[in-house]
Amino acid sequence: MNVVDRESARRYRWLILCTAWLSYSMAFFTRLSIPPLAPFIQADLNLTRAQVGLFVTAAYLGYMAMQVPSGWLTDSIGVRKMLLIGQTVIGVFIMLTSTATGFMQGLISMFFAGIGCGCLLTSTTKAIMYWFPRKERGTAMGLKQTGVNIGGLLAALTLPVIALTRGWRFSLLIVGLSAILSGVVSFTLYRETSVKERSVASSLRETLNMFKKVAVSRPLLILSCSIAIYLAVEFSLITYLVLNLVEESSLSVVLAGQYLALTEGAGAFGKPLFGALSDILFGGKRKRLLILIGLLMASMCVTFGMAIRILPLWAITAVCILFGLTAIGYGGLYLALVGEIAGKELTGIATGVSTTISLTGIIFGPPLFGYLADITGSYSLSWYLLASAMIVAILLIALVKERPNQIAYSYRQPGNYGGRV
């Protein structure tokens, strides 16, 4: 049954973190495999720029659509099986993408590859919730979330090199095989800590009640809506930083690109840093640090709106580091807080529901930012709007009661058909 006792768990938890990190890195290695291969795919399949972009969109839509189902599946069949299923689905459909002879085949294959990727956020988050105590969980979650950055970096550095010598189809074949191999390794190494980890609801009635308790949880809904704003700021920064620096600070495209890399690097460093701070200085509390990060993000938005065009290079460097550290580095805190509000048993479905809501910030934030920049001829109003939105997000987070196991406790009450948890 691959179930381990409490004492063994203390010794084994760091290997579990490595397993979760590997799986999550693989999710983003595959999701972000198309952009570095775009010139090769476009030329070979005779695609427009928009069609190439839709490959990325299809993977994202599959990822988003799978969040709630994967959360329920993780709570029902366990983390171990979901790690294998998710990465196997990724591998199969990425390899099918490598055989594409036209736009529609590639689009459909990438959508289903995105579904496989969608299995890995909820499962890896639940793995951290079960294996790490609260005072280590922020650090572990932050380290796991660096897989987003490492996966994208690995794709950007390796896939074009392979494509130049063996072609883009061989590159995607390697990606697909790597995903399947990673799934087998994850399945082999992962151990369940208890039977409860893989058994929550035993009937349709329990399943529906479980989903209802999560979906109507006031703290979870408030947190999710606030993080949608955080995500709008994060992805607006990533999307428009280079353009902003080129057009308003008169930097070269190369130098502006280096600032984007610096910003991303600061964010990757911020994830475990803020997790460790929440564990060590805040005693496992996440809310106050999320609020502090939000205040810094709002101040950076104002700085970009007011002064980025007149700042010297050393000041732009400092602003980009601080903006990246905060706007990209908060993710581990958010996921840890979701799991702690929900309780270990319901982490999967709670993560799925919360992520589905919060991802709307990525859908609407950057396009609105760009639209305002187009109609005003400047990025200032866009940054000021994001700063104002961040104040709203901070006020929302302040309303969240940081009490562990709120949803699980409600689900366990008599009459809620939750006796199994």
Secondary structure, DSSP 8 states (H G I E B T S, - for coil): --B--HHHHHHHHHHHHHHHHHHHHHHHHHHTSHHHHHHHHHHHHT--HHHHHHHHHHHHHHHHHTHHHHHHHHHHH-HHHHHHHHHHHHHHHHHHHTT--SHHHHHHHHHHHHHHHHHHHHHHHHHHHHHS-HHHHHHHHHHHHTHHHHHHHHHHHHHHHHHHHH-HHHHHHHHHHHHHHHHHHHHHH--BS-GGGG----SHHHHHHHHHHHHT-HHHHHHHHHHHHHHHHHHHHHHHHHHHHHHHS---HHHHHHHHHHHHHHHHHHHHHHHHHHHHTSTT--HHHHHHHHHHHHHHHHHHHHHTTT--HHHHHHHHHHHHHHHTT-HHHHHHHHHHHH-GGGHHHHHHHHHHHHTHHHHHHHHHHHHHHHHHSSSHHHHHHHHHHHHHHHHHHHH----TTHHHHHHHSTTSS-TT-
